[in-house]
């Protein structure tokens, strides 16, 4: 899932670069100079190679995590994803970098909570929320993952006979999941409103 989203982000940027090249070629055929300032479609102005490199690196890391999980090596998958967090970032804080990093934190939280490391998973969620635009799908997804973390914590506490702590964790899970639903409802409503205001 995440690998597919990263691939889509990269594809979108590459498409923009291709369109920029095509428009520059059209201007050249029309007699305009390639470096004409009037041309706002020059590839260098459309796509940042360092951003493409970051997105490609992140996509490769998510694929590496997929391969490790397929081999039953959760620790290796976590290391691959932590590499995205530690990687150099393109200058200028592009929104795509924040989104990809926030989504990576969400996946780390899922993997750590599956292994019973609930506190570390909660810290991953908190770190992701500091990056995710609000309101957005990314923010909503992080709250969804936070709810799942607490749901798993509640189950683990139940298995240890800690009923009161488990009930508290379940209550937190419900609250977080309801917040995720509210955020995603808002995202959908705003998108539909925009579609109605700008019909094709």
Secondary structure, 3 states (H helix, E strand, C coil): CHHHHHHHHHHHHHHHHHHHHHHHHHHHHCCCCCCCCCCCCCHHHHCCHHHHHHHHHHHHHHHHHHHHHHCCCHHHHHHHHHHHHHCCCCCCCCHHHHHHHHHHHHHHHHHHHHCCCHHHHHHHHHHHHCCCCCCCHHHHHHHHHHHHHHHHHHHHHHHCCCHHHHHHHHHHHHHHHHHHHHHHHHHHHHHHHHHHHCCC
